[in-house]
């Protein structure tokens, strides 16, 4: 009898954060792109909150040897915390101390070379082992969980679907047909309002060759088996190992679902996406909403 693909809980989530963030140079010479703020919180904090909302207690950051800011952010800041405590600034002290709950551990793994998303995920194998895990690309900010009215975040939706359907799950979103060349595009057969069983994944097809306009975005729930498949994956252009190639091999063994998540995605890997996310968060903040609307009206 074949064992179940997914266990009853998603415990570990991988964050590939080794990229150089060239779209945001020169700022990213000294600031990791995942530390760019949306209001007063960096992108990585939104991603971590989403992982914890999904039940994760082990967060695996795949970084490069030069990026220390993310580790520093999640470390204890003794001097700052002492000064805030002495000044009686308890609300700010709580904000600094609550980047992750006490029961959650952060593990940092170095990706020695930038050899693609698949390689970055493979670097997490010693920490993940053979259990199911999530992957979050912090560039894709999806608002629906703790910052979106308390509803289930995208990764929690996917983790629940993975258990229910005993399948891997990949987040997808409809994109304009002319934009398919920027994404991995799935060919999938619908099984419910939000889920479709993937038959094929095509990396960055021309609009006329794309089987659909369902694009893969930065959320995955995958079995530990994916590591063995990544190790067998032939590197492509630039020696990069593509996660989608390993997922293609997984499709021959197990079901993988495309999941239309509930929530709003902002592509914060682009300047415009970061601006849109910041405005959206400001409009959702009662302390900023009226002033932000007035500012927008002045520019119209």
N, C-alpha and C positions, 0 to 999 in steps of 0.2 A: 504494500500500500504506500502511495506517495505521501511524504510528509507535507504538512502545510507550509506554504511559502512565508506567511506572515504570522508573527506571534501576537499576543494580546496587547502588547504595548510597544510604542516607539520610544526607545530609551536614548538613542544616540543620534546626533545631527551633525553633519559636516558642513563647514563654511569655507569654500575655496576663496581665499583672500590674498593670494600671492601676486595678483596683477599689479601693473605699474600705474594704472590710472592716467594714461597719456592724454585723454580728452580733457583732463582738468589741470594740466600743466600751466603755469609753474607751481600752483598750489601743492600739487601732489609730489613735488620734490621733497617736501618735509612732512606732509600730512597724507596718511593712507586714504585712498578714496572712500573706503568704508567708514572713515571717521569724519567725512564731510557731514555737516549738521543739517537736519531738517528741523527748523526751529532750534530748540535747545538740546536735542538728542541726536547722536550720530546715527548714520544708517545701520551700523552693526547692531545698535541697541534694539532697533525695531525688529531686525532679523532674529536676534536672541530671544526677545519677548515672544515672538511667534513660535519658536522652537519649544520654549518652556510651556507655552499654551498647549502645544501638542503632546506634552508629557515627557519631554526630554530631560534627563538629568546629567548627561555627558555631552559637552559641546566641544567639537573638534575643529580647531582653526588651522587650516593648511595655509601657511604663510611663507614668505621668503626671508632670507637671513638679514635683510635690511629693515624690515617693517616691525618696529617694536611698539608702536603707538597702541595697537590693539591689545597687546598683552599688558601694557601699562594701564590702559583704561580699565581693564577688568581686575587689576591688582589692587591691593589695599593702599590708599594714599595716607600714610600715617600723619604727616605734618599738616596736610590740608584738613583732615578729619579732626585733628586736635584743635586747630585754630577755630574751626566752625563750632566745635563743642564748647570751647571757652567763650565764644562770642554769643552763645545761646541761639545760634542759627540752626535750629533743629530740623526745619523743613529741608534746608539745603544739605544738611548732614545726611538725612535719610536718602535724598536723591543720589548722593555720592556713594553711599553704602549699599544701595539696593540695585546695582547694575545687574547682579544675578542673585537669586536666593541662596541661602547657606547650603542647601542640599544639592546644589548644582555644581559640578566641577568643570573647569575649563582646561582643555588639553591643547598644546600647541605643537604642531608637526611642521617641519621645514620641507618645502618642495625645492630641491636643489637646482632644478632648471624649469623654465616655463615651457612645459611640453604638453599643454592642452588641458582642458577640463577633465578628461578621462584620467590623465596622469595625476592631476591634483587629487581627485577622489581616491585613486589607488594608493596615494601616500597615506591615507587614513586607515588602511587595512589593519596595521598592527593594533590600533585602538578599537576598531569596530569588531574585528573577528568575523564570525560567520552569521551574525544576526542581522535582521532587517534594520535599516537606518534611513534617515532623511538627509536631503541635501538642500541647502538654501543658498542662492546667489543673492547677497545683500543689495546688489545694484537694482534688483527688482523689488521695490517696496510695494507690498500688497496690504492695503488697509481694510481690515474687516474684523480683527480680533480685539485685543485689549484697547487699541486706539480707535476702533470702529464700532463702538456701541456695545462692546462686551460679547459680540457674537464669535463663533468659532473662527479662528484664523485659517488661512488657506492650508497650511500644513496639517492642522488638526483635522480638517475636512478630509484631506487625502489619507491620513493615517487611519481614520475610521473606515473609509472606503476600502483601503487595503486589507483590513481585517475582515470586513464584511464580505468582500468578493474574493479573498485569498489571491491577491494579485499585486503586482507592482503598479504604481500610480505615478503619472507625470502630469504636471499642470500645463494646460493649454489655454490659449486665448485667440479669438478671431482677430485677424489682422486684415488690412486692405489687401486685395489680391496683388496689387503692384509691389507690396512689401515682402512677399514670400522669400525673396532672395536674401533676406537678412536673418532668416530663422531656420531651425529645423522644423519641417512640416510633417504632420502625421496623416496617414490614410487610416481611417478608423470607422468601425461599424457601431452605431449608437446602441447602447444597452439600457440607458435611462436618460432622464432629462440632463444630467450633468456628466455622465460617464459614457465612453465609447471604447470598444476593444480595439487596440492598435493592431493593424495588419502590416504596416510598413512605416518607416521613418526615412524621409529624404532630406538631406542637409542642404539648405539654401537653394532650392530649385527656382528656376525662372518661372514667372507667373504662368506661362503657357504649359509648363511641365508639372506644376504643383497639383497634387491629388485633392487638395482642399485648401482652405485658408486658416486651418487650425495650427497655430504656431506654439512650439514648446517654449515655455518661460521658466524662470529660475526656481522651480520647486520639483523635487523628486522624492518618492518613497521606493526604495529598492531592496532586494534581498542581498544577503552577503555573497551569494553566488556571483554577483556582478564583478567581484574582484578577480575571480578566476577567469572570467571572460575578458576583462580588461587586460590581464596578463597575456592573453592570446591575441589581442587586437593588434593589427598591423599599423604602425605609425603612418600618418598621411603627410601632407605638405608641411614642411618645417619640422618634421619629426614628431608632430603632435599626435597624441592618442585621444581620439574622440569618444566621449561618453555615448553618443548616439550609435556608434558602431557596435559597442558592447550591448547596448539595448536591443539592437537588431538581432544579435545572436540569442539574447534572452527570449525574444519573441518565439523562437523555435522550441523553447522548452516550457515556458510558463505564460499565462496571460499578463498583459500589461495594459492598464487603462489610461486613456487620456481623460483628464478631469477638468471640466469647466468650473473653476472655483467661483465661489461667491465672494465678491470684494472688488476693489478698484486697484489696478496696478499702475505704478508710476515707474517709468524707465529712468532711474536715477543714475544710470551710466552715461546719460547725456545731460548737457547743461539745461536744456528746456525741460526735461523730465524732472530734474531737481528743483527747478523754479516752480513747476506745477505742483509738485508734492509739498513744497513749503507753503505755497498759497493755500492749498487744500487744508493743510494742518492748521494754518492760521485761521481760516474761516470756520474750522471745527472747534476752535478754542474760544470759550465764552469771553475770556479776557481780551482777546484780540480781534474777534470777528467783526465788530462794528467798525473799528478803526481800519481794518483791512478792506472792508467793503467800501468805505469812504475813499480810501487811497485809490482803489481800482476805478471808482467812478470819476475821480479827478483826472485820471489818465485816459478815459474814454472820450 
